[in-house]
């Protein structure tokens, strides 16, 4: 087994902080500025602020290079980091964004360090050392003092190459999911503006091709057979007040909570529901049924309002948890899955976004939910639309399961390879020439 030696990160790398660029200089285009909000473990988000082109030469010491690791050093995303790739360049880094600079190549490698700063150990050290409550902060000095065990450079390169290979497979799977989601969005647009002719099972001709098949409404042109309907006329709405506490005087229940809805398109028994208790009155009012559509009623940001999920499976005494609302459809005129898909449409998202009130926390009133408008087609056509969209949902779900497996495999490999538990033998290409 290769010899491993303990260092502090600062023994071979410096963490340079970014520059405090004034928002007075922000532009619509120019040099991208990487701020805390731009960093995620999946890479750099594109919603940049931009600086004038001449700032790149003026502040060249705060520019990023290929293979630089940038890390968020304050706020809710403290510790989030990513490896800079060519498409992210050129760019400058803002204050509270750190950039690792390798000082001694003989004892440290960028790729290896990138995987180390994503280990549970490193992230836990960040949380322990960070000061502050809701807005934690960590200094360059604190991060540089974190301990790291390093094998030889050749072993570092071999380990990084193995982990990069699985990262590439993960990226391809991510891309496949994004592709299917884009196809789904396009299909949803067609299905909810043209619908499906029952006789042929195919989309109606476009309005331009067959204007006599359409009528104009406040939501735009829709098939003649359709109606625009307010939710108040087709759903029963329940806003849950079930908390997560357990009391001896109440009955045991399972709770479908906020994150269960936020992270899942559909509610099934595969979800590990929380156990709690509730009085009979709440069990009667908030017990879930197959076909119910749940939405996030409250959120810290308005963009996360009214995220939907449809109930496909239930277990005994499964209740809707707090900060959620149940939309129970009249199945004679509106199917739950049909409503679920419509709640993902942009114009409905916009309605809820505009009606979410609050300053530090946003929420929807019953009226703002009831006043939302949807397209209502005949029940048989709803079934056909659901069937076509479920095909894509199943493909997305398959890819997401594969992604989950790959991510678990990567976590296991990182634990084994970055601690020396699993030994590797470097290849010729891993040694210095």
URMOTA-V14897 format. One record per residue. N is the residue number from 1. RES is the residue in one small letter. SS is DSSP state (helix for helix, strand for strand, loop for the rest). OMEGA is omega in degrees with one decimal (* if undefined). Layout:
n:N res:RES ss:SS omega:OMEGA
n:N res:RES ss:SS omega:OMEGA
This chain:
n:1 res:x ss:loop omega:-179.6
n:2 res:x ss:loop omega:179.3
n:3 res:x ss:loop omega:177.6
n:4 res:x ss:loop omega:-179.3
n:5 res:x ss:strand omega:-179.0
n:6 res:x ss:strand omega:175.4
n:7 res:x ss:strand omega:160.3
n:8 res:x ss:strand omega:-179.1
n:9 res:x ss:helix omega:-178.8
n:10 res:x ss:helix omega:177.5
n:11 res:x ss:helix omega:-177.4
n:12 res:x ss:loop omega:-178.9
n:13 res:x ss:strand omega:174.9
n:14 res:x ss:strand omega:175.6
n:15 res:x ss:strand omega:-178.1
n:16 res:x ss:strand omega:177.2
n:17 res:x ss:strand omega:179.9
n:18 res:x ss:loop omega:-177.4
n:19 res:x ss:strand omega:-179.6
n:20 res:x ss:loop omega:179.2
n:21 res:x ss:loop omega:-179.6
n:22 res:x ss:loop omega:178.1
n:23 res:x ss:helix omega:177.5
n:24 res:x ss:helix omega:-178.2
n:25 res:x ss:helix omega:-177.2
n:26 res:x ss:loop omega:-178.8
n:27 res:x ss:strand omega:176.6
n:28 res:x ss:loop omega:176.9
n:29 res:x ss:loop omega:-176.5
n:30 res:x ss:loop omega:179.6
n:31 res:x ss:strand omega:179.5
n:32 res:x ss:strand omega:175.7
n:33 res:x ss:strand omega:179.5
n:34 res:x ss:strand omega:177.7
n:35 res:x ss:loop omega:179.8
n:36 res:x ss:helix omega:-176.6
n:37 res:x ss:helix omega:-179.6
n:38 res:x ss:helix omega:-171.5
n:39 res:x ss:strand omega:170.1
n:40 res:x ss:strand omega:179.6
n:41 res:x ss:loop omega:179.1
n:42 res:x ss:loop omega:-179.6
n:43 res:x ss:strand omega:-177.6
n:44 res:x ss:strand omega:173.4
n:45 res:x ss:loop omega:-172.6
n:46 res:x ss:loop omega:-176.8
n:47 res:x ss:loop omega:-175.4
n:48 res:x ss:loop omega:155.3
n:49 res:x ss:strand omega:-178.3
n:50 res:x ss:strand omega:178.1
n:51 res:x ss:strand omega:178.0
n:52 res:x ss:loop omega:-176.1
n:53 res:x ss:loop omega:-176.5
n:54 res:x ss:loop omega:178.9
n:55 res:x ss:helix omega:-177.8
n:56 res:x ss:helix omega:178.0
n:57 res:x ss:helix omega:-176.8
n:58 res:x ss:helix omega:-177.1
n:59 res:x ss:loop omega:-173.1
n:60 res:x ss:helix omega:-179.0
n:61 res:x ss:helix omega:179.4
n:62 res:x ss:helix omega:176.7
n:63 res:x ss:strand omega:-179.1
n:64 res:x ss:loop omega:176.8
n:65 res:x ss:loop omega:176.3
n:66 res:x ss:loop omega:-179.4
n:67 res:x ss:loop omega:171.0
n:68 res:x ss:loop omega:173.4
n:69 res:x ss:strand omega:176.3
n:70 res:x ss:strand omega:-174.2
n:71 res:x ss:strand omega:176.3
n:72 res:x ss:strand omega:-174.3
n:73 res:x ss:loop omega:174.8
n:74 res:x ss:strand omega:177.7
n:75 res:x ss:loop omega:-176.1
n:76 res:x ss:loop omega:-177.0
n:77 res:x ss:loop omega:179.9
n:78 res:x ss:loop omega:-179.7
n:79 res:x ss:loop omega:177.0
n:80 res:x ss:loop omega:-174.9
n:81 res:x ss:strand omega:174.8
n:82 res:x ss:strand omega:178.9
n:83 res:x ss:strand omega:-178.6
n:84 res:x ss:loop omega:176.1
n:85 res:x ss:loop omega:-170.3
n:86 res:x ss:helix omega:-175.4
n:87 res:x ss:helix omega:177.5
n:88 res:x ss:helix omega:-172.1
n:89 res:x ss:loop omega:-12.1
n:90 res:x ss:loop omega:-179.9
n:91 res:x ss:strand omega:175.2
n:92 res:x ss:strand omega:-179.3
n:93 res:x ss:strand omega:-178.3
n:94 res:x ss:strand omega:176.5
n:95 res:x ss:loop omega:-178.5
n:96 res:x ss:loop omega:168.7
n:97 res:x ss:strand omega:-179.7
n:98 res:x ss:strand omega:177.5
n:99 res:x ss:strand omega:178.6
n:100 res:x ss:strand omega:176.3
n:101 res:x ss:strand omega:179.2
n:102 res:x ss:strand omega:-178.1
n:103 res:x ss:loop omega:-175.9
n:104 res:x ss:loop omega:-177.5
n:105 res:x ss:helix omega:-177.3
n:106 res:x ss:helix omega:178.5
n:107 res:x ss:helix omega:179.6
n:108 res:x ss:loop omega:-178.4
n:109 res:x ss:loop omega:-176.8
n:110 res:x ss:helix omega:-176.0
n:111 res:x ss:helix omega:-179.9
n:112 res:x ss:helix omega:179.9
n:113 res:x ss:helix omega:179.1
n:114 res:x ss:helix omega:179.4
n:115 res:x ss:helix omega:179.2
n:116 res:x ss:helix omega:-176.6
n:117 res:x ss:loop omega:174.5
n:118 res:x ss:loop omega:176.9
n:119 res:x ss:loop omega:177.3
n:120 res:x ss:helix omega:179.9
n:121 res:x ss:helix omega:-178.1
n:122 res:x ss:helix omega:-178.3
n:123 res:x ss:helix omega:176.6
n:124 res:x ss:helix omega:177.7
n:125 res:x ss:helix omega:177.5
n:126 res:x ss:helix omega:-177.1
n:127 res:x ss:helix omega:179.9
n:128 res:x ss:helix omega:-174.9
n:129 res:x ss:helix omega:-176.9
n:130 res:x ss:loop omega:178.3
n:131 res:x ss:strand omega:-179.6
n:132 res:x ss:loop omega:-178.1
n:133 res:x ss:loop omega:-177.3
n:134 res:x ss:loop omega:-179.6
n:135 res:x ss:loop omega:-177.7
n:136 res:x ss:loop omega:177.2
n:137 res:x ss:strand omega:173.8
n:138 res:x ss:loop omega:-176.4
n:139 res:x ss:loop omega:174.9
n:140 res:x ss:helix omega:-178.3
n:141 res:x ss:helix omega:179.4
n:142 res:x ss:helix omega:-179.1
n:143 res:x ss:helix omega:-179.0
n:144 res:x ss:helix omega:-179.5
n:145 res:x ss:loop omega:179.4
n:146 res:x ss:loop omega:-176.2
n:147 res:x ss:strand omega:179.6
n:148 res:x ss:strand omega:175.0
n:149 res:x ss:strand omega:-177.8
n:150 res:x ss:strand omega:168.1
n:151 res:x ss:loop omega:177.6
n:152 res:x ss:loop omega:179.4
n:153 res:x ss:helix omega:-179.4
n:154 res:x ss:helix omega:177.0
n:155 res:x ss:helix omega:175.9
n:156 res:x ss:helix omega:-177.6
n:157 res:x ss:helix omega:179.0
n:158 res:x ss:helix omega:179.6
n:159 res:x ss:helix omega:-179.9
n:160 res:x ss:helix omega:-179.4
n:161 res:x ss:helix omega:177.9
n:162 res:x ss:helix omega:-177.9
n:163 res:x ss:helix omega:176.4
n:164 res:x ss:helix omega:179.1
n:165 res:x ss:helix omega:179.6
n:166 res:x ss:helix omega:174.4
n:167 res:x ss:helix omega:179.7
n:168 res:x ss:helix omega:177.8
n:169 res:x ss:helix omega:177.2
n:170 res:x ss:helix omega:-179.7
n:171 res:x ss:helix omega:178.0
n:172 res:x ss:helix omega:178.0
n:173 res:x ss:helix omega:175.7
n:174 res:x ss:helix omega:-179.2
n:175 res:x ss:helix omega:178.1
n:176 res:x ss:helix omega:177.8
n:177 res:x ss:helix omega:179.7
n:178 res:x ss:helix omega:179.9
n:179 res:x ss:helix omega:-180.0
n:180 res:x ss:helix omega:178.3
n:181 res:x ss:helix omega:177.8
n:182 res:x ss:helix omega:177.3
n:183 res:x ss:helix omega:-179.9
n:184 res:x ss:helix omega:179.4
n:185 res:x ss:helix omega:178.0
n:186 res:x ss:helix omega:179.3
n:187 res:x ss:helix omega:178.6
n:188 res:x ss:helix omega:178.3
n:189 res:x ss:helix omega:-179.5
n:190 res:x ss:helix omega:-176.1
n:191 res:x ss:helix omega:-177.9
n:192 res:x ss:loop omega:169.9
n:193 res:x ss:loop omega:-179.1
n:194 res:x ss:loop omega:-179.3
n:195 res:x ss:loop omega:-177.6
n:196 res:x ss:strand omega:175.6
n:197 res:x ss:strand omega:-175.0
n:198 res:x ss:loop omega:-176.4
n:199 res:x ss:loop omega:-174.4
n:200 res:x ss:loop omega:-175.7
n:201 res:x ss:loop omega:-178.5
n:202 res:x ss:strand omega:177.2
n:203 res:x ss:strand omega:171.3
n:204 res:x ss:loop omega:171.0
n:205 res:x ss:loop omega:179.1
n:206 res:x ss:loop omega:178.5
n:207 res:x ss:loop omega:179.9
n:208 res:x ss:loop omega:-179.6
n:209 res:x ss:loop omega:-176.3
n:210 res:x ss:loop omega:-176.3
n:211 res:x ss:helix omega:-178.6
n:212 res:x ss:helix omega:-179.8
n:213 res:x ss:helix omega:-171.8
n:214 res:x ss:strand omega:174.0
n:215 res:x ss:strand omega:-178.1
n:216 res:x ss:strand omega:178.1
n:217 res:x ss:strand omega:177.9
n:218 res:x ss:loop omega:177.3
n:219 res:x ss:loop omega:-179.8
n:220 res:x ss:strand omega:-178.6
n:221 res:x ss:strand omega:179.4
n:222 res:x ss:strand omega:176.8
n:223 res:x ss:strand omega:-176.6
n:224 res:x ss:loop omega:-175.3
n:225 res:x ss:loop omega:-175.6
n:226 res:x ss:loop omega:173.3
n:227 res:x ss:strand omega:168.6
n:228 res:x ss:strand omega:-174.0
n:229 res:x ss:strand omega:173.8
n:230 res:x ss:strand omega:-178.3
n:231 res:x ss:helix omega:-178.4
n:232 res:x ss:helix omega:-177.3
n:233 res:x ss:helix omega:-173.8
n:234 res:x ss:loop omega:177.4
n:235 res:x ss:strand omega:168.0
n:236 res:x ss:strand omega:-173.6
n:237 res:x ss:strand omega:175.2
n:238 res:x ss:strand omega:177.2
n:239 res:x ss:strand omega:-171.6
n:240 res:x ss:loop omega:172.1
n:241 res:x ss:loop omega:-178.6
n:242 res:x ss:loop omega:179.6
n:243 res:x ss:loop omega:-173.7
n:244 res:x ss:loop omega:-175.9
n:245 res:x ss:loop omega:175.5
n:246 res:x ss:loop omega:-179.5
n:247 res:x ss:loop omega:-176.1
n:248 res:x ss:loop omega:-176.0
n:249 res:x ss:loop omega:-175.0
n:250 res:x ss:loop omega:-179.9
n:251 res:x ss:strand omega:177.4
n:252 res:x ss:strand omega:179.4
n:253 res:x ss:strand omega:168.2
n:254 res:x ss:strand omega:-179.9
n:255 res:x ss:strand omega:168.3
n:256 res:x ss:strand omega:-172.0
n:257 res:x ss:loop omega:-173.7
n:258 res:x ss:helix omega:-175.6
n:259 res:x ss:helix omega:175.3
n:260 res:x ss:helix omega:178.4
n:261 res:x ss:helix omega:-175.8
n:262 res:x ss:helix omega:-173.5
n:263 res:x ss:loop omega:-175.5
n:264 res:x ss:loop omega:176.7
n:265 res:x ss:loop omega:179.9
n:266 res:x ss:strand omega:179.9
n:267 res:x ss:strand omega:179.0
n:268 res:x ss:loop omega:-179.6
n:269 res:x ss:loop omega:175.6
n:270 res:x ss:loop omega:179.3
n:271 res:x ss:loop omega:179.1
n:272 res:x ss:loop omega:-175.4
n:273 res:x ss:loop omega:177.7
n:274 res:x ss:strand omega:175.1
n:275 res:x ss:strand omega:179.7
n:276 res:x ss:strand omega:174.5
n:277 res:x ss:strand omega:177.9
n:278 res:x ss:strand omega:175.9
n:279 res:x ss:loop omega:-178.6
n:280 res:x ss:helix omega:-179.5
n:281 res:x ss:helix omega:178.6
n:282 res:x ss:helix omega:177.4
n:283 res:x ss:helix omega:179.1
n:284 res:x ss:helix omega:-173.5
n:285 res:x ss:helix omega:-169.1
n:286 res:x ss:helix omega:176.3
n:287 res:x ss:strand omega:-173.9
n:288 res:x ss:loop omega:176.0
n:289 res:x ss:loop omega:176.3
n:290 res:x ss:loop omega:-178.2
n:291 res:x ss:loop omega:175.6
n:292 res:x ss:loop omega:173.4
n:293 res:x ss:strand omega:178.7
n:294 res:x ss:strand omega:175.0
n:295 res:x ss:strand omega:174.1
n:296 res:x ss:strand omega:-175.1
n:297 res:x ss:loop omega:-177.9
n:298 res:x ss:strand omega:178.6
n:299 res:x ss:strand omega:177.0
n:300 res:x ss:loop omega:177.7
n:301 res:x ss:loop omega:-177.0
n:302 res:x ss:helix omega:179.7
n:303 res:x ss:helix omega:-178.6
n:304 res:x ss:helix omega:177.6
n:305 res:x ss:loop omega:174.5
n:306 res:x ss:loop omega:170.7
n:307 res:x ss:loop omega:-173.0
n:308 res:x ss:strand omega:170.9
n:309 res:x ss:strand omega:-177.5
n:310 res:x ss:strand omega:-178.0
n:311 res:x ss:strand omega:179.3
n:312 res:x ss:loop omega:177.5
n:313 res:x ss:loop omega:177.2
n:314 res:x ss:loop omega:169.8
n:315 res:x ss:loop omega:-175.9
n:316 res:x ss:loop omega:178.5
n:317 res:x ss:loop omega:172.5
n:318 res:x ss:strand omega:-175.8
n:319 res:x ss:strand omega:173.6
n:320 res:x ss:strand omega:-177.7
n:321 res:x ss:loop omega:-174.8
n:322 res:x ss:loop omega:179.7
n:323 res:x ss:loop omega:177.6
n:324 res:x ss:strand omega:175.5
n:325 res:x ss:strand omega:176.5
n:326 res:x ss:strand omega:172.2
n:327 res:x ss:strand omega:-178.4
n:328 res:x ss:strand omega:-172.7
n:329 res:x ss:strand omega:168.8
n:330 res:x ss:loop omega:-170.6
n:331 res:x ss:loop omega:175.0
n:332 res:x ss:loop omega:-177.6
n:333 res:x ss:loop omega:-175.6
n:334 res:x ss:loop omega:178.6
n:335 res:x ss:loop omega:-177.0
n:336 res:x ss:helix omega:-178.4
n:337 res:x ss:helix omega:177.3
n:338 res:x ss:helix omega:176.9
n:339 res:x ss:helix omega:179.7
n:340 res:x ss:helix omega:-179.1
n:341 res:x ss:helix omega:179.6
n:342 res:x ss:helix omega:-179.8
n:343 res:x ss:loop omega:175.0
n:344 res:x ss:loop omega:-179.5
n:345 res:x ss:loop omega:-173.5
n:346 res:x ss:helix omega:-175.3
n:347 res:x ss:helix omega:176.6
n:348 res:x ss:helix omega:174.9
n:349 res:x ss:helix omega:-178.6
n:350 res:x ss:helix omega:178.7
n:351 res:x ss:helix omega:-177.6
n:352 res:x ss:helix omega:178.7
n:353 res:x ss:helix omega:-177.7
n:354 res:x ss:helix omega:-176.8
n:355 res:x ss:helix omega:176.4
n:356 res:x ss:loop omega:-177.6
n:357 res:x ss:strand omega:-179.8
n:358 res:x ss:loop omega:178.3
n:359 res:x ss:loop omega:177.0
n:360 res:x ss:loop omega:175.6
n:361 res:x ss:loop omega:-174.4
n:362 res:x ss:strand omega:-179.8
n:363 res:x ss:strand omega:178.8
n:364 res:x ss:loop omega:172.4
n:365 res:x ss:loop omega:176.5
n:366 res:x ss:helix omega:-178.8
n:367 res:x ss:helix omega:-178.5
n:368 res:x ss:helix omega:175.7
n:369 res:x ss:helix omega:-178.5
n:370 res:x ss:helix omega:-175.7
n:371 res:x ss:loop omega:176.7
n:372 res:x ss:loop omega:-177.9
n:373 res:x ss:strand omega:179.4
n:374 res:x ss:strand omega:171.9
n:375 res:x ss:strand omega:179.2
n:376 res:x ss:strand omega:177.3
n:377 res:x ss:loop omega:177.7
n:378 res:x ss:loop omega:-174.0
n:379 res:x ss:helix omega:-179.5
n:380 res:x ss:helix omega:178.4
n:381 res:x ss:helix omega:174.8
n:382 res:x ss:helix omega:-179.2
n:383 res:x ss:helix omega:-180.0
n:384 res:x ss:helix omega:178.6
n:385 res:x ss:helix omega:177.9
n:386 res:x ss:helix omega:-176.9
n:387 res:x ss:helix omega:-178.4
n:388 res:x ss:helix omega:-179.3
n:389 res:x ss:helix omega:178.6
n:390 res:x ss:helix omega:177.3
n:391 res:x ss:helix omega:179.1
n:392 res:x ss:helix omega:177.2
n:393 res:x ss:helix omega:179.5
n:394 res:x ss:helix omega:177.6
n:395 res:x ss:helix omega:178.5
n:396 res:x ss:helix omega:-179.9
n:397 res:x ss:helix omega:178.2
n:398 res:x ss:helix omega:179.8
n:399 res:x ss:helix omega:179.8
n:400 res:x ss:helix omega:175.1
n:401 res:x ss:helix omega:177.5
n:402 res:x ss:helix omega:179.0
n:403 res:x ss:helix omega:179.4
n:404 res:x ss:helix omega:177.9
n:405 res:x ss:helix omega:-179.4
n:406 res:x ss:helix omega:-179.8
n:407 res:x ss:helix omega:176.8
n:408 res:x ss:helix omega:177.2
n:409 res:x ss:helix omega:179.6
n:410 res:x ss:helix omega:179.9
n:411 res:x ss:helix omega:177.9
n:412 res:x ss:helix omega:179.0
n:413 res:x ss:helix omega:178.7
n:414 res:x ss:helix omega:179.4
n:415 res:x ss:helix omega:-177.4
n:416 res:x ss:helix omega:-172.1
n:417 res:x ss:helix omega:-175.1
n:418 res:x ss:loop omega:175.1
n:419 res:x ss:loop omega:-178.7
n:420 res:x ss:loop omega:179.5
n:421 res:x ss:loop omega:176.5
n:422 res:x ss:loop omega:-176.2
n:423 res:x ss:loop omega:175.8
n:424 res:x ss:loop omega:177.8
n:425 res:x ss:loop omega:-179.0
n:426 res:x ss:loop omega:173.2
n:427 res:x ss:loop omega:-177.6
n:428 res:x ss:helix omega:-176.9
n:429 res:x ss:helix omega:-178.1
n:430 res:x ss:helix omega:180.0
n:431 res:x ss:loop omega:175.1
n:432 res:x ss:loop omega:177.6
n:433 res:x ss:loop omega:*
